[in-house]
Amino acid sequence: MFKSFSFIRRLDESNSMYWTLVFLTRNLLWSERVNYIEKRCVLFLFVISSVLFSLFTFLSKQRANLPPGSMGWPYVGETLQLYTQNPTVFFATRQKSPEAVRYVLVTQAHLFKPTYPPSKERLIGPWAIFFHQGSYHTQMRKLVQGAFSLDIIRNLVPQIEITAISALESLCGEQVVNAYCELKEFTFDVAIMSIFGNLDAFYKKRLKENYRTLDKGYNSFPTKLPGTLYSKSVLERKKLRDTLSEIIRKRKEELLEQKDLLGSLLSFKDNKGRQILTNDQIVDNIIGVLFAAQDTTASVMTWILKYVHDDSKLLEAIKKEQGAIYESNDGGKQPLTWAQTRNMPLTNRVIMESMRMASIISFTFREAVYDVEYKGYLIPKGWKVLPLFRNIHHNPDFFAEPHRFNPSRFEGTGIKAHTYMPFGNGVHSCPGNEVAKLEMLIFIHHLVNKFRWKVVGSDSGVQYAPFPVPHQGLPAKFWKEPCKQENRP
C-alpha cells in the first residue's frame, strides 16, 4: 500500500548525530596534524559507525511500524536515484493506489503541506501559490482561477490563434528544429498574454530574456559559486523582479482595470480600497504561473506531435474533424470561435491520452505536518510523501494496455474516478488547466489544416529536463500545406 508513496527520511536527532560524525571525520582526515595511521583508524571507526547507524535505523523502523520499502543511504535517502533514473524505472516497485493519493491530496490534505527544495523556492519566490496552504493559498487560488475561468479565457481565442499561426510559420523551412524548444516559445507567449493581456513588445522581450536565463539554472546544482548556472539564475531572478515591478508600476499608473491575471491580483483590495497583496507577492505568483505554464504544456504538445505523427490513421481522423471546422470558417478565412474549440471531441481525447501516456507531472511533493497513521502504518512528522500520478496512469488495472496510445479509452465515462490526474488533484491542482487545453486545441487545428511535419530520425528515447520529452526535443521539419497556405483568419 505505502509503496504508492516514495519516502525521503527526515533529519531527526539520530540523523543529526550521524551527520555531525560525518563532518568530524572529514575534518580529521583533512587535518595535517593527524598522521596516516591515525587517519586509517578514523576511517575504520567511521565505517563501523555507519553500519551501526544503519542497523539502528532499521530496528527503529521495525519498532515504529513505518511504511515498507528502502530507507536508502543516511541523510540522502533515495534522492540520487530519484533524480538520475528514468521515473518509470524508479517508481516501478511502488504500488499504484489512487486511494492513497486521494488521501494525501484531497480527503486529508490538511495533514500534508506542499514542500519544494529551498533552491527552487528561491528562484520562483516564497509567495508563489504552490508553496502554501491555508487561507493565503485559498485566496490566491480564487484569484488565479478567476483570471483563468472559462468566461475570461474565451476572449483569448483570437490572440492565441494569431500566436499559434505565427509560431507554426516560424517553424517552416528546410532546417530541422527542436520541436520542444520551439513550442516553449509558443507557450511562453500564451502565458504572457494570459497574465498581462496585450503587453508592450519591449517588456515582452525583456521578460523572455530574464526568464530564459533563470530557467536554465532551475534544475542545476544549487551553489553560490560565481559563474554556475544556479548563481546566474539567482542574479537573473533579481532582474526579472525589477522588470515585473516596472510593469506593475505602469499598470497602476494607468488606472485601468483589466481582466487578466495581473489585473486580478492588483484589484484584490480590502473594504477600504487598499491593495492587499504586496509587490513581492504579486511578482512571485506571476513567476510561478510562468514556470507552471511554459515547460509542462510544451512537453505535452511535443508528445502530441510524436504520437500523431506515428499514427497515420489517427492523423487522418483528426484532419477530418478539424477540416470540417476549417471549411465551415470559409476555408480558414474566418477565425476560430470559442464554441468551435468546445466541439473538438477527437482532438480533445488525443490531448487527454497524450497527458496520460507522457504523465509530464510524474509526482508532487508533500510533507507530513503531524505524525499521521494510515492503515496501520506511521508517517512521522516531517517525512516527505510523493503521490505518484505516473504509476496510476500506467496501471493496467485502470487503463487497459496502458503503454499503447489509445485516445478511444476516453470515450464515454469508462475512466474510474480519481485515476486520471494530469493536472494534479485536490486544492493544489493546476488552476490554469483550461488555458493549457485551449492553446493545444487551437495549435492542433492550424497544424493539421495548414501545415505538415516529419519527425527526423528514429530515436524513440526519452530525456528528462526535468519533464519527460522525446529524445533531443523531437527533431522535426515543418512546411506549409500548399493548397491552404494563403488562407489566414
N, C-alpha and C positions, 0 to 999 in steps of 0.2 A: 504493500500500500504506500508506504512512505518513500519508496523509491521513485514515486512520481515527483518528488522534490529532490533537489540537489542541495546538500547542506555544506556550508563553509563554517568551520568551528570558530566560535568567538574566543577572544583573549580573556581567559579567566585567570584566577590567581596563580594556579599551577603553570599555566602557559606563560604568564609574565615572568615567573621564576625561571622557566626554561630559557626564555629569550634573554634574560639577564645573564644567564650562564653562557649563552652564545657570545654576547659582547665581551664578557670577561675572558673567555677562551681566545677570542680574536685578538684582544689586546696583549695577552700573554705571548701568543705566537708571533706577534709583530714586534714585541719588545726586544731590544738589543741586550738587555740585562739578563735574559733567560737563555741558558746555553742549549745546545742541540738535544742533549739527553732529557733535560727538563721539558723542552717543548714536546718531545715524543710522549712523555708521561702525561702532560696536559692533554694532548690529543687523545690518548688512550682513555683517560678519565672522561673526556667529553663524549666519546663514543659510548662508553658504558652508561653514562648519564642519559644519553638519548634513548638507548634501549630501555632503560628503566622507566623513562618518561612515557615512552610508547606503551609499555606494559601497564603503567598506571592509568593512562588514558583509556586503554581497552577495558580494564577492570572497572573503571568508573562508569564507562558506557554500559557495561552489563548491569551494574547496580541500579543505574538510573532508568533503565529500560528506554534508552534512546532509540531513534529510528534506525533500522538496519542499513548497512552499507559501509563503504570505506570512509575512514576518517582522514585519509591522506597523510601527508607529512605534517609535523608540528608547525603550527602557525599558518603556513601557506595552504594547508589542506590539499584540495584538488584543483586549485586555481590555475596552475600551469597547464594541466590537461584541458581545462575548460576553455582557455584562450588559444590553445595551439592545435587541438584536434578538430576534425570535422564534427560539427554539432550532432549530426546523425549518429556518428560512432560513439561520441561521448555519452549521449543520452540513451543509447540503445538498451542499456541494462536497467534504466529507470522505468517504472511501470507507467501506464497510460490511464490516469484516473481523472476524468472531468469533475467528479465529485470533490476530490481533494483540491483541485484548482478553484472550484467554486467556493469551497470553504474558506480559502485564503483571500480570494479577491472579492467575494460578494457577501456570503452569509455572515462571516466573522471577520470582515475586513478591518474592523476596529482593533483587532488583536495584532495586526501586522501593518507596519508602516513602509512606505516606499523608501528605498535606500539605494544610493548610487556611490561609486567611488568618488572621494573628495576631489580628485583631479578633474573629473568630468563636471562636477558641480561648479568648480571654479571657472571653467570655460563658458558654461551656459549661464550661470548666475544662480545664487541661492534662493531667489524668489520665484524661480520658474515653477509653474503649476505642478509638474510631475515630481517635485521633490517634497511635496507637502500632503497633509491630510487634515481633517478637521474643518473649522469654519472658514479659514482662509482659502483652502482648496475648494470648498463648496462654492464660495462666492466667485472665485476666479473661473471655475468651470462653467458657471452660469453665464459669465461674461463672454468667455470664448465660444461656448456653444451657441449663444445668441448671435454672435458675429458670423458664425458658420451655419446658421439654421437654413432650412430649405427656402424660406421666404426671402432670405438675403442672397444666398448663392445663386438663385435662379437668375438674378440680374447680372451674374458674371459670365453667362454663356457667350455673349458676343465677344467679350475681351479674351476669354480663354480660347475661343475659336480662332481669332486672329493670331494669337500667340502660337497655337498648335500648327497652323498653316505655315507661319514664318519659321518655326523650328524644323518642320519637315523639309521645307525648301532649302534650308541651310545644310541639311544632311546630304542633299543630292550632289552628284558629281562622280568623277572617276575614282576618287580616293576612297580607301577603306577607313571607316570611322569606328571609334569605340562607342558603341550604342549607349552603354550605361553612362559614360561621361557626358555625352551629348544630351541625354534625357535629363540628367541632373540640371543642366542649364534651363531646360523647359520647366521642370517642376519648381526650380527656384523662382523663375519669372512669375509663375502662377501663385506661389506663396507670397511674393512681394505684392502682387495685385490684391490678394485676399486680405493682407494686413493693412496696406496703405491706400488702396484704390489706385488712382492714376498718379503715381509718384513721378516726380521730375526725373528726367533721364540722368542728370548729374548725380543725384543721390542714389539712383538705382545702380549706377556704375560703381560708386564708392562702396555701397553695401556689398556688392558682389565681390569686389576686391578684398574687402575686410573679411568677409565670411569665408571666402575660398582659402585664405591663409589659416584662419582659425580651424577650419575643417580638416586641414592636412595633419594637424597635430593632435586632433581629438582622441585618436586611438593609439597615439605613440606613448613611449615610456615617459611617465611624468617626472621630469627632472628640471631643476632650475638652471642647469649649466647653459651658458650663453651659446647660441647657435643651434641648439637642438630644436627639433620640430615643436616640442611642447612649449619650450620657452618662447619661441616665435609666436605660437598661438596665444599665449598669455599676453604678450605685447600687443598683438593684433586685436585681441578682445577689448583692450582699452580704447583702441582706435574705433572699433565697431560701436562701443558705447558712446563715444563722442559724436559719431555720425548720427546715431539714433537720437541722441539728446538734441541735436540740432534740428532734426526733422520734427521731433515733438514740440520744440520751442516754436517753430514756424507754424505748426498746426494750431497751437494755442493762440498765436497772434492773429491768425485768420478768422478766429471766432466762428468757424463753420462746423456744424455737426455733420459728420459723415458716417454712413452705415458700413464701416469696415472695422477690423479688429482694433486698430489704433483709436478710432472714434469711440468704440465701445469702452475701451479702457479709460479714455480721458473723460467720458461723460459719467463715469461712476462717481457720484457725489453724495455727501451726507445731506441731512434735511435743511442745512443752512447754505447749501450750494457750494460747499468747499470740496475740492478734489480729494478723494480718499487715498488713492494709490500714489506712492512716491515715484519719482523719476526712475529710480533703480528697479522698482517692482515692475514698471511698465517695460523697461529695457530688457530685463531678464526674461519676461514672458514672451516678448517678441522674438528674442534669440531662441528661446525654447521652441516656439512654433516653427521658426525657420529650420531648426535642426530636425524636428519631427516630420516636416512636410517635404523635405528635399530627397534625402537618400532612400527612404523607405518606399516612397511612391515610384521613384526612378527605378529601383530594384525590381519591383513588381512589373513595371512596364517593359523592362528588359527581358524578363522571363516570358511575358506575353508574346513579344516579338519572336522568341525562340520557339515556344510551344506551337504557335500558329504557323510559323514558317515550316516546321517539321511535320505538319498535318495538312496536306493539300485539300482533303475533303472538308476539313473544318474551315480552312481559309475560304473556300468557295461558298460555304454556308453563311459565313459572316459577310462576305461580299454581297450575297443575295439580300440579306437583311438590311445592310447599310445602303446597298444600291437602291432599294425601294424608297428609302427616305431621301436619298440624294436626288432621284428623279422627281419625287414629289416637290422638291425645292427648285424646280425648273432647271434640272441638270446641275445643281450646285450653285446656281446664281443667287438663290435666296439663302439667308443664314439659317443655321440650325435654330430650333426653338427649344425652350425648356421642356415642353410636352413631348417632343420627339426624343429627347435624351431619357425620358421616363419610359419610353416604349422601344427598348432595345433588348429583349429578353435573352436572346442567344449570346450577344456580346457581353451582357451582364453576367451570364453564367460562366463565360470564358474568364472574366476577371475574377470571379469568386473561386474558380478552380485553380487559377494561377496563384492566388493568395494562399490557398490551402497547400498546394504542392510545394511552393517555394518557402512558405512559412518564414517570411522575412524577419518577423519578430519571433525568435525561437523560444524565448522565455522572458520573464521580467523579474526584477529583484524586489524582494520584500524582507523585512526583518521583524522578528517577534518582539513585541513591546512588553510582553509579560511571559511568564512560564505558561506554555499552552499545552494542554493534554488533549490528544486526539486519538480515538480508537485504541486507547491503552498505551500510547507512546507519549513521551515527553519531548516537547520542543522548547529548550531552555531560552530564557530571555536573552536577546542579543544575537541569536542564531539567524543566519541568512536562509531564506526559503525562496526557491526558484520554481514557480509554476511553469510547467513545460508545455507550451502550446504545440510545438512541433511534434512531440510524441503523440498527442491526441489526434492531430491532423493526419498522422501517418499510421494510425492504429486500424488494422483490418476489422476490428470489432465494430467500428463506427463508419468506416469508409471502405467498401469492398475494393479490392485491388488498389490499395492506397498509393502505389507508386506509378499508376497508369493515369495519364492525363485524360480526364473524362468529365467534361462540363455537364453532361446529361444527368450526373448524380444530383444536381441541384434543381432538377425539375420537380415540381410539386412540393410536398412537405416531407420528404423522406429523410431529412437530416435530423438526427437525435438532438434534443435540446442540450445546450451547453457543450457541444463538441466542436463547434466551428467558431473560432475566436481570432480572426486575422487582425482585428484592431484591439485585442485585449478583452477584458471583461470587468464588469463592476464599475465603480465610481471613477476609476482611473483609465477606462477605455478611451480610445482616441476620440476627442471631440470634433476633429476635422475630417472624419472618415467620408462624409458626403462630398466634400470638396475633392478629395482624392479620387473617388469613384467618378465624379463628374468630369474631371480633366482626362481621365483614362478613356471614358466613353467618347468624348469629343475627339481626342487624338486618334483613336482607332477608326472612327468614322471617316476622317480625312485620309488616314493612312491607306485603308483598303480601297477607297474610291478614287484617289488621285495619284497614289504612289505605289511603287513596288520595292521590295527589298530582298536581298540574298545574304544569308549568313556565309561568311568566308571561313573555310577550314572546317574540319570535322571534330574538333575538340569538344567533348561533352563534359569536361570537368567543371568544377565549381570552385570559386575563390570567395574568401570572406574578408570584407573590408569595411566595417565588420559584418555587414549584412551579406547574405549569400547572393551572388550574381554569377552568371555564366562566365567561364574562364576568359580572362583578358577583356572583360566587359562586353563580350559578344561582338567581335569584329564583323562588320557588315557593310554592304554597299546599298545605297538608296538611289532611286531615279523616279522621274515623273512618268505617269501613265500618259502616253502621247495624246490619246483622244480626249483627255479630260484636263490637261494641264492648263488650259486657258481660263477655265471656269473658276471664279473666286466669289465668295459671298460678299 
